[in-house]
Amino acid sequence: MKLIIYAHGFNSSSSSYKARLIQRLIREQGSHVDFWCPNLPHWPKEAVAVLRNKIKTVSIDEVVLVGSSLGGFYATYLSEQLGCRSIVINPAITPHIGLKNYVGLQKNLYTNEEYEFTNQHLEQLEIMYTPKLENPKRLLLMHTTGDELLDWRVALQFYKDSKRLIVSGSDHGFSNFEDYVDIVLSHTSCVPLSN
């Protein structure tokens, strides 16, 4: 049984639009795929531990990690560390830099959880930063050119040796993801990727 794990972005949750679309498609197609999307802790180290522990419950060839934005950063890191396949959607590449302006009081958009985003969060992200992909073939990049937060050209360069799908227009939330969600299941049914 295949397993898709969805890692949501910064201040998002398991109620993410893209997560719900993937889950609905799995249900509609009657696919033999399990789907799991937890509410990730705001601490990066804890969020990665939650994902890592779930990945380790199945064969590495049976799991595909789908990560959006900050979740894409986590997916990239875990793909490199554990050898699982990942689909990264408008991924953050250097969140330890990009999230500096968010230091301070935060409120999760979905759960209403309030917490303090600190320099310690940034330090945990920096530890996970991957300057160069060692196993790019394990990754599929999906990026919109209309992303108002993350530059698709930076991602295109970083994931230059990965499979890539660049979607013209749209936005950071990938508001037309419904038109592309079937790619996730197609990637899940691929043969296991070798090193």
SVG drawing of the C-alpha trace seen along z (x, -y; Angstrom):
<svg xmlns="http://www.w3.org/2000/svg" viewBox="-15 -42 40 44">
<polyline fill="none" stroke="black" stroke-width="0.4" points="0.0,0.0 1.4,-3.4 1.4,-6.2 1.2,-9.9 2.3,-12.2 1.4,-15.9 3.5,-18.5 1.7,-21.8 3.3,-25.3 4.0,-28.0 1.0,-28.8 -1.1,-26.3 -2.6,-23.0 -4.1,-19.6 -7.1,-21.6 -4.9,-23.0 -6.6,-23.4 -4.1,-21.3 -4.2,-18.5 -7.9,-18.3 -7.8,-18.1 -5.3,-15.2 -7.4,-13.4 -10.5,-13.9 -8.9,-12.6 -7.6,-9.5 -11.2,-8.8 -12.8,-9.5 -10.4,-7.3 -10.6,-4.5 -6.8,-4.5 -4.9,-2.0 -3.1,-4.8 -3.2,-5.9 -3.1,-9.6 -1.8,-11.3 -1.6,-15.0 -0.9,-16.0 -1.0,-19.4 2.7,-20.0 4.3,-21.7 5.6,-25.2 9.0,-24.1 10.9,-22.9 12.8,-20.2 9.5,-18.8 7.8,-19.0 10.5,-17.0 10.4,-14.4 6.7,-13.9 7.2,-13.4 10.3,-11.2 8.5,-8.9 5.6,-8.3 7.9,-7.7 9.7,-5.0 6.5,-3.0 6.5,-1.9 9.0,-0.8 10.8,-3.8 9.8,-2.8 6.1,-3.0 6.0,-6.6 5.8,-9.9 6.2,-13.1 4.3,-16.0 5.3,-19.4 4.1,-22.9 6.1,-26.0 7.8,-25.4 6.5,-21.8 8.5,-21.6 11.6,-22.6 10.9,-19.7 10.2,-17.3 13.5,-18.2 15.4,-17.7 13.8,-14.4 14.2,-13.1 17.9,-13.8 18.2,-12.3 15.9,-9.2 15.8,-8.5 12.0,-8.9 10.5,-10.4 9.0,-13.9 6.9,-16.3 7.6,-19.9 5.1,-22.6 6.2,-26.2 8.9,-25.1 10.8,-27.4 14.5,-26.8 16.1,-29.2 13.3,-29.7 16.0,-30.6 16.4,-33.7 13.0,-34.2 11.1,-34.0 13.3,-36.5 10.7,-39.2 8.2,-36.9 10.0,-36.8 7.5,-37.8 3.9,-36.8 2.2,-34.5 -1.2,-33.1 -1.9,-30.0 -4.4,-30.8 -6.4,-27.6 -6.0,-26.5 -5.9,-30.0 -2.9,-28.8 -0.8,-31.8 2.9,-31.4 6.1,-33.2 8.3,-32.7 11.9,-33.2 15.4,-33.2 15.6,-29.7 13.1,-28.6 15.4,-30.2 18.4,-28.4 16.6,-25.0 15.7,-25.7 19.3,-26.7 20.6,-23.4 18.3,-21.6 19.3,-23.8 20.4,-21.7 22.8,-23.9 23.0,-21.3 20.8,-18.2 22.7,-15.0 19.8,-12.9 17.7,-15.3 16.0,-12.5 13.9,-11.7 12.2,-15.0 9.5,-16.5 9.2,-20.3 5.8,-22.0 6.0,-25.8 3.8,-28.6 5.4,-31.6 2.9,-33.9 4.0,-33.0 4.2,-36.3 6.4,-35.0 8.9,-32.7 10.7,-33.2 10.1,-30.2 13.4,-30.9 15.4,-30.3 13.6,-27.0 14.1,-26.1 17.9,-26.5 18.0,-24.7 16.0,-21.7 17.6,-21.8 18.3,-18.1 14.9,-17.1 11.7,-16.6 9.9,-19.9 6.5,-21.3 6.4,-25.1 2.8,-26.5 2.3,-29.9 0.6,-32.4 -1.4,-31.3 -0.1,-32.3 1.8,-31.0 -1.3,-29.1 -1.4,-27.5 -5.1,-28.4 -5.6,-26.3 -3.9,-23.2 -7.1,-21.2 -6.0,-21.2 -2.7,-19.5 -3.5,-17.4 -3.6,-14.2 0.1,-14.6 0.6,-13.8 -1.1,-10.3 0.8,-9.7 4.1,-10.3 3.0,-8.0 2.5,-5.1 6.0,-5.5 8.5,-2.8 10.8,-3.3 13.6,-5.7 17.2,-4.4 20.1,-6.4"/>
</svg>
